[in-house]
């Protein structure tokens, strides 16, 4: 439980703080970029130290530090997109961000691909055996190496972003930020949220409750309900590995569909696209509770990847239309609260939900799917202006 609540707990605290201070920052290195760098350095240090932890408590502490550090980098990214793009381009810009997240996730699963190679070899016939024979010699086998490689990739990618991204000075003068002003401003931002932000917060709450049900229970559902295995058996481990392969499928569909969603947002209402994606995701989650085949599970995870791509991009494009530029960071940080709260709620309550269904963990996926379907309905409450097609001279360069 301590490990599962690390991400939402650190996000709940860190993102509003970073959002507040990044709004009040302007240095020769920019407004948001200094936070990218600090977060990347701290996260890389945590990644290097984690596999060398002398005890479980040390590894758990480093996981909390890693989550906090990633939040330091990620929160200003969303604000930066809104800072440097005109409103009509933001859906496309956020879809590029969703694309990058999907690619990064696929690469991370690929780097650790040795864990799922036996399943590929077993389930995909001659083609699978041929693929494994070619890829196995170059797969890294050291867990330590994977952590070090992740730290290096993180640092290099953030450094490239900082070096190639231009920030524009804020339109209004920067006010100095007091050490504890973030608490007052976060409290004020919740009370003063624009009406459409409140509606989107409701969408985020039910969407992320569904996704966190997936993150917690999908792997064990595959092992128990699909592979019909008991814990601490070889078949159970194969089920867990297959679940990892399904997450790879989710992220592959995420980056493949991100560009499509970005293009479609120029011709259709963003909220309609998001509703459709969440409907597909909700139905997929409900279907997972009843699926009995590994390949059906993978297919449903692939469909859910469309909802994942939409969730990482469209809500922020809709939200940024209703936020003042001077408070983009603090409002984005406040918006993140409605991601963290359902994650905490799911972590603390989903065990009781499962108990109500006789301990069947697949029931949590069905409940998560229903939650996501509710989110799809709530999206339609959001007011959105007419779609404005971007002109060629405003195309993102």
Secondary structure, DSSP 8 states (H G I E B T S, - for coil): -TTHHHHHHHHHHHHHHHHHHHHT--BTTBSSHHHHHHHHHHHHHHHHHHTT-SSHHHHHHHHHHHHHHHHHHHHHHHHHHHHHS-GGGHHHHHHHHHHHHHHHHHHHHHHTGGGTHHHHHHHSHHHHHHHHHHHGGGS---HHHHHHHHHHHHHHHHHHHHHH------SS------TTHHHHHHHHHHHT--HHHHHHHHHHHHHHHHHHHHHHHHHHHIIIIIS---TTSHHHHHHHHHHHHHHHHHHHHHHHHHHHHHHHTTTS-HHHHHHHHHHHHHHHHHHHTT---HHHHHHHHHHHHHHHHHHTTHHHHHHHTTS-GGGHHHHHHHHHHHHHHHHHHHHHHHHHHHHHTTT-THHHHHHHHHHHHHHHHHHTTS---------GGG---
